[in-house]
Each structure stands twice: as C-alpha cells, then as structure tokens.
Amino acid sequence: MCGIVGYIGYRKAHMVIINALKRLEYRGYDSWGVAVVQGNKLDIHKQVGAIGEIESQEFGEATLGIGHTRWATHGKPSDVNAHPHLDCNGNIAVVHNGIIENYLSLKNDLMKEGHKFVSETDTEIIAHLIEKNNGSLENAVFSAISVLKGSYAVVVISPDERKIVACRNKSPLILGVGDGEFFVASDTPAILEYTNRVVYLEDGDTVVITDSGYEIKNNGIKVERMVELVPWSLDDAEKSGYEHFMLKEIHETPRVIEETIAGHVSDTIELDVSFAAGISELVFVACGTSLHAAIVGKYIIEEMSGIPVRVEYASEFNYHTTPISRSLVVGITQSGETADTLEALRKAKGNGARILAITNVLGSSVTRVADYVIYTRAGPEIGVAATKTFIAQLVALCLVALKLSMLPRSELERFILEMRLLPEKIRKILDEKEKIKEISEILAEFDNMMYIGRGIAFPVALEGALKMKEISYIHAEGYPAGELKHGPFALLGEKTPVIVCIIRDETYDITLSNIKEVKARDSPVFAFSDEKDREIDKYVDYAVKTPEVDRIFAPIVLSVALQLLAYYTARVKGCEIDKPRHLAKSVTVE
Ligand code: M6R
C-alpha cells in the first residue's frame, strides 16, 4: 500500500526516484509525486494516474529527493492528495506509507494554532508537526512522530539540511547502501538496479542519511543494524520479454518449485519442524491467496500427520477468544507485510502461542514477529495477482505435511521423487496452453461464474475464482461442490458457467453427480481434471487436462492451469492485468 523512496548521492535524484517508483507501482498506482532539493528550495511534481516521466529541465541536477506512489486511504486520488506533502512554508516535504489513526485530533490542534491544510490526507499533518518543532530536522521529525498513533514509514527532506530522515513503525522500510549513495524504499526491487546491500529497518527506527553515511536510532538510542545481501537480481524484477509480469511469473513456476524444494530437501526432507513439538493444533492465519494455500495445507497436514489444523481469516482472528496457548500459529504471507496477518500473529504471540511464518521475503516484518520462519523461494513477485508465490506456498506446505507425517522412509522418498517431477509437468501445462486460451475466449463473454471443487480441490476452486475476479473483473465465486444446492443453485443457468476442479480420489464420483445437477440447470460446465480422466468428457462441455500427479500435488498443477485461465480471460477483455483496479500488492493497512 503506497510505495515510498528517498535518494541521496551523486545521480540525478528524479531519475533514480522515478525508476524506483515504477518498480514499486505494484504497491499502489492511483497517483504519484516527487520532491527534490534544488538549491535552497524544494521542487515538487505530483499528479493523479500512473507514474509518468518528468521533464529533465524541471528537476535539473538535484541529487537529493523523495518520491511516492499512492494507494488512496484518506481522500480520493487527486493531484492535491498525492504525496509529497508540505508544511505551511513549503520547506519540509514528507512521503508516508501507513495510516495515522489520531490524525483528526492532531489536525484540529494544528489548525487552531494557525496551520493551513490543503489535502484530505492524514500524511499532511506530519509535515506540519515537523514544522512546529524546533531544532535539527532529525529532532523535529523525532518529536513529530512521537505523537503519532498508527502505522507509518515516513521519509522527510528539507532544503535546510542536506540529509534524509526516515522512520518506520509497522510499515516496511529498507535502507539501501551503495557506493557514495544511499536509498530508502518500501521494498527491495525499487533499488536493485543500484545496490543489493540493504538494511532492514525495524519498528521504532529512525535513520538519518547524509552523503557520507547513515546513523540509525531506535526510539532515540543509537543502534547497529546488519547490512544484508538481497539474493534477488534485477532480472527477477523485470518483464524479460513477457507481455505482463503475471505471465512471466506463471512461467517461472517450474524454477520456483525446484528452488523451494532445493532449499529444504536433499536425500530427505531437511526441514526443521521442531516448532511442532508438543503442540495441540496448528492454526493458520492468512489473507486472500495465502488463505487458500492455508486451506490446502489443512487438508494435507491433517491427512498426513493427524494433527488438527484450523484456518482463520487473519482479519477476523482478533475478534474471538478460542484458547491458543498450546497452538502453533502459522502466518502465511508471501510479502511478510500484510497488516491483518501481522496483527493476528502479534495477538497470538501475546496470548502465549508459538509463531511460525511462511514467507517469501527475507527480512520482512513477519520474520521479526515469528519464532520460526520457512522461506519460500519464489523471487520477487511484481504482478498484483499472486501466482508463483502461491505455488511456492503449496510446495512448502506439502513439505511440512510430509515431514510431520509418520510415513516410512520409502514412502517419503516416493513423494520426494514425485515432487521433483512437478516442474516438468508444469512445463507441459505451459507448453500446451492453447486449450486454455480457447476457453478463455468463451468465458470472457460472461459476467458471472462459479468455481467448485470437493476435498482438496475445494480451495483450488476458491483460488481459481479469486484470480479470475481480481484480474478480469468477472464476478466469480468459489464454492464447495456440495454447497451449490444450498442456495447458489438459484444463480445457475446458461449465463452462469461453472468451472469444476476435479481430482480422481474419493471425491470423484460425488463431484460427477454435482456436475450432472449443474448441467440439469443449463449452466455450461468447464472441467479441470487430469490426463488419465477419460470419464469427465462425457459430462462436461469443455475439459482441460493436466498431467497426472499424486493427489496431494493436484492443487499445484490445477492452480497453474487456472492462473492461465484467469490471465488469458483478462487479456481477452483488455484488462490492466498487472495492476488491477483498486488493489495493491502488499496490503499494509488493516
Ligand atoms: O502478502 P500476502 O500473502 O500476505 O498477501 C495476502 C493477500 O493480500 C494476497 O494473497 C492477495 O489476495 C493476492 N494478491 C491475490 O492474488
């Protein structure tokens, strides 16, 4: 939610900032802005819409500046509400990601003191609070943030002092360390072009950066933080010839599976599962796609290990009081920054639960909250729709399930062998996508659709529907196949196609019966099944076949096919695939 960036060094600041903002655009894309220090004044450019270019003459040779790409919370997208925001004298420029919960009362107080506001944002009060405080920029910023309640990553500049002051509380912020230049940004892809050496700032940190170095204080006390090497390359964050990031990221799935397996398996599964010792249950908390991975995990882990698993919407977790002191609470979040998930984990930790995080991002906030971390190895995901990171989560959950199982070694080895064949099978789906493209042309004509599945195929249906609705804007609902007749049947008919995810296990025959019920109500049926399933063709209008795999891996192959289906349907409709309307990649507000 919002991308922020700051630069101090020897390059033209506006060029670095615009480059960085383009790479952060997945975090918010309704408006943007840049401020640079030009001599003894600030030059500002702000505008609604996607990030564009700035004429070089506008910002000239300035080498110190900040920028922002916005996902509106307070006040609609407009030039005025775009960041940076300024104090009364136009001498202090602030960019912010997060939400200031007490901004209204602070704004009222500031207005009584004569401060004039121009925007509807919560951010603008920060510039005025800094203005009100005397002393160095650092001290003024520190005093200003001490009265803020809520979440913020804030970056501040002023022509009075050649420095950047940046602070973090519950919103992501990294410091990039180059040779003779420094960066601050919401996320690493923003700065990978310039440096892969980063410091992951922590809650309560304020960093003051000058041309010659930086100093970090945590709640006013000087601290040292490690400079870490980001294991991602710039290439990972580029489209590399693909039309969209989403398509590129789906095509990266085979490599992602190989790398996630390689990270945790040699001859045997080396994943350390000491986190599960003595626990009474697993409780998964997550949002969106990660929640769907959690539901797949529930089916597999319960089946393989016998350990009870609960799955909870992270955003609802804090509103009930089920005891969790003997639970292992598992946060699944690819970004590691989702506010709802982080809050749920903090509460669980406060109530005595052990915390495991499954995340894709080194140094992300969730890694600080968790007692144990399992990293997926998907590389940066830029498309707002989660694709390869979802598959990496499924692979990680399969590994946890297998490791927690009581299976004999020979059985485990069989599964590992099967897993190692997955990348090849996914490549086959990617190579044979014509049928999926053909179907997407038909589906693009509809306004509503249902996705159904039973057992382990049910969360696959949920995820298929989420992917379809978020990027094609077609209303799509995921349901357990048995649940349609309890209400949603009323929506069936020739204008409501039903996408069936079906696996040849104990759910197969009953799902076929459900298909017959759907057909009897005139809905066109599109099935996603495996290549050995000849029966299905008799029952449905279209069938997409994926390679045969052990049933616990079926969600992986079916999901890749459904991701392609959503992608091509959105493409037929000419949608803005990588940046769907109203959404953002990393949801850092509750
Ligand atoms: O970063 P997270 O995995 O915590 O994100 C959770 C959801 O916001 C996310 O999965 C969202 O639903 C997807 N972008 C949808 O494709």
Residues whose N, C-alpha, C, O or C-beta is under 5 A from the ligand:
A	BS01	M6R	C287 G288 T289 S290 I332 T333 Q334 S335 G336 T338 V384 A385 A386 K585 V587
